[in-house]
Amino acid sequence: MTYEEVMKTANKPKRDQALKQEHERMAAINVWKSVLRCEVPKHAKAITTSSTMKTKANGKLGARVNPRGFVLIDGKHYNSHNI
């Protein structure tokens, strides 16, 4: 399902909460810093994300926010030696 399709289901409030918790978790451990597009310097390239949502076996709704790996540059956005 697409994000739009998922967000039309009865679980929308729970999905929104799961995404918010995941975003807060990533921000708390300094994985990224959220910025407005207007704050990104003209010469910089913003790294976009994709979301993955699923219902776990225990019924809890889970969400993950992932950078789109095809735009990441080794040594600039991550260090492959730490993976």
Rosetta constraint file for C-alpha pairs under 8 A:
AtomPair CA 1 CA 5 HARMONIC 5.90 0.50
AtomPair CA 1 CA 6 HARMONIC 6.27 0.50
AtomPair CA 2 CA 6 HARMONIC 6.22 0.50
AtomPair CA 3 CA 7 HARMONIC 6.11 0.50
AtomPair CA 3 CA 51 HARMONIC 7.95 0.50
AtomPair CA 4 CA 8 HARMONIC 6.48 0.50
AtomPair CA 5 CA 9 HARMONIC 7.05 0.50
AtomPair CA 6 CA 11 HARMONIC 7.97 0.50
AtomPair CA 6 CA 12 HARMONIC 7.12 0.50
AtomPair CA 7 CA 11 HARMONIC 7.45 0.50
AtomPair CA 7 CA 12 HARMONIC 4.93 0.50
AtomPair CA 7 CA 15 HARMONIC 7.45 0.50
AtomPair CA 8 CA 12 HARMONIC 6.55 0.50
AtomPair CA 11 CA 15 HARMONIC 6.06 0.50
AtomPair CA 12 CA 16 HARMONIC 6.00 0.50
AtomPair CA 13 CA 17 HARMONIC 6.22 0.50
AtomPair CA 14 CA 18 HARMONIC 6.17 0.50
AtomPair CA 14 CA 61 HARMONIC 7.08 0.50
AtomPair CA 15 CA 19 HARMONIC 6.20 0.50
AtomPair CA 15 CA 53 HARMONIC 7.65 0.50
AtomPair CA 15 CA 61 HARMONIC 6.71 0.50
AtomPair CA 15 CA 62 HARMONIC 7.79 0.50
AtomPair CA 15 CA 63 HARMONIC 7.59 0.50
AtomPair CA 16 CA 20 HARMONIC 6.12 0.50
AtomPair CA 17 CA 21 HARMONIC 6.11 0.50
AtomPair CA 18 CA 22 HARMONIC 6.24 0.50
AtomPair CA 18 CA 61 HARMONIC 6.58 0.50
AtomPair CA 18 CA 62 HARMONIC 5.96 0.50
AtomPair CA 18 CA 63 HARMONIC 5.59 0.50
AtomPair CA 19 CA 23 HARMONIC 6.14 0.50
AtomPair CA 19 CA 62 HARMONIC 7.94 0.50
AtomPair CA 19 CA 63 HARMONIC 5.49 0.50
AtomPair CA 19 CA 64 HARMONIC 7.12 0.50
AtomPair CA 19 CA 65 HARMONIC 7.57 0.50
AtomPair CA 20 CA 24 HARMONIC 6.13 0.50
AtomPair CA 21 CA 25 HARMONIC 6.04 0.50
AtomPair CA 22 CA 26 HARMONIC 6.25 0.50
AtomPair CA 22 CA 63 HARMONIC 6.40 0.50
AtomPair CA 22 CA 64 HARMONIC 6.21 0.50
AtomPair CA 22 CA 65 HARMONIC 6.85 0.50
AtomPair CA 23 CA 27 HARMONIC 6.18 0.50
AtomPair CA 23 CA 65 HARMONIC 7.02 0.50
AtomPair CA 24 CA 28 HARMONIC 5.98 0.50
AtomPair CA 25 CA 29 HARMONIC 6.56 0.50
AtomPair CA 26 CA 30 HARMONIC 6.30 0.50
AtomPair CA 26 CA 31 HARMONIC 5.30 0.50
AtomPair CA 26 CA 32 HARMONIC 6.90 0.50
AtomPair CA 27 CA 31 HARMONIC 5.89 0.50
AtomPair CA 27 CA 32 HARMONIC 5.94 0.50
AtomPair CA 27 CA 33 HARMONIC 6.50 0.50
AtomPair CA 27 CA 34 HARMONIC 7.96 0.50
AtomPair CA 35 CA 39 HARMONIC 6.34 0.50
AtomPair CA 35 CA 40 HARMONIC 7.16 0.50
AtomPair CA 36 CA 40 HARMONIC 6.96 0.50
AtomPair CA 40 CA 44 HARMONIC 6.48 0.50
AtomPair CA 40 CA 45 HARMONIC 7.80 0.50
AtomPair CA 40 CA 46 HARMONIC 7.25 0.50
AtomPair CA 47 CA 67 HARMONIC 6.61 0.50
AtomPair CA 47 CA 68 HARMONIC 6.99 0.50
AtomPair CA 47 CA 71 HARMONIC 6.73 0.50
AtomPair CA 47 CA 72 HARMONIC 7.49 0.50
AtomPair CA 48 CA 67 HARMONIC 5.96 0.50
AtomPair CA 48 CA 68 HARMONIC 5.97 0.50
AtomPair CA 49 CA 65 HARMONIC 6.44 0.50
AtomPair CA 49 CA 66 HARMONIC 5.28 0.50
AtomPair CA 49 CA 67 HARMONIC 4.26 0.50
AtomPair CA 49 CA 68 HARMONIC 5.28 0.50
AtomPair CA 50 CA 65 HARMONIC 5.84 0.50
AtomPair CA 50 CA 66 HARMONIC 5.35 0.50
AtomPair CA 50 CA 67 HARMONIC 6.37 0.50
AtomPair CA 50 CA 68 HARMONIC 6.47 0.50
AtomPair CA 51 CA 63 HARMONIC 6.97 0.50
AtomPair CA 51 CA 64 HARMONIC 5.64 0.50
AtomPair CA 51 CA 65 HARMONIC 4.58 0.50
AtomPair CA 51 CA 66 HARMONIC 6.21 0.50
AtomPair CA 52 CA 63 HARMONIC 5.57 0.50
AtomPair CA 52 CA 64 HARMONIC 5.10 0.50
AtomPair CA 52 CA 65 HARMONIC 6.49 0.50
AtomPair CA 52 CA 66 HARMONIC 7.89 0.50
AtomPair CA 53 CA 61 HARMONIC 7.30 0.50
AtomPair CA 53 CA 62 HARMONIC 5.63 0.50
AtomPair CA 53 CA 63 HARMONIC 4.37 0.50
AtomPair CA 53 CA 64 HARMONIC 6.48 0.50
AtomPair CA 54 CA 61 HARMONIC 5.95 0.50
AtomPair CA 54 CA 62 HARMONIC 5.38 0.50
AtomPair CA 54 CA 63 HARMONIC 6.56 0.50
AtomPair CA 55 CA 59 HARMONIC 5.84 0.50
AtomPair CA 55 CA 60 HARMONIC 5.85 0.50
AtomPair CA 55 CA 61 HARMONIC 4.57 0.50
AtomPair CA 55 CA 62 HARMONIC 6.09 0.50
AtomPair CA 56 CA 60 HARMONIC 5.38 0.50
AtomPair CA 56 CA 61 HARMONIC 6.10 0.50
AtomPair CA 56 CA 62 HARMONIC 6.70 0.50
AtomPair CA 68 CA 72 HARMONIC 7.33 0.50
AtomPair CA 72 CA 76 HARMONIC 7.74 0.50
AtomPair CA 72 CA 77 HARMONIC 5.73 0.50
AtomPair CA 72 CA 78 HARMONIC 7.41 0.50
AtomPair CA 73 CA 77 HARMONIC 5.49 0.50
AtomPair CA 73 CA 78 HARMONIC 6.92 0.50
AtomPair CA 74 CA 78 HARMONIC 5.39 0.50
AtomPair CA 74 CA 79 HARMONIC 5.62 0.50
AtomPair CA 74 CA 80 HARMONIC 6.24 0.50
AtomPair CA 75 CA 79 HARMONIC 4.98 0.50
AtomPair CA 75 CA 80 HARMONIC 7.38 0.50
AtomPair CA 79 CA 83 HARMONIC 7.27 0.50
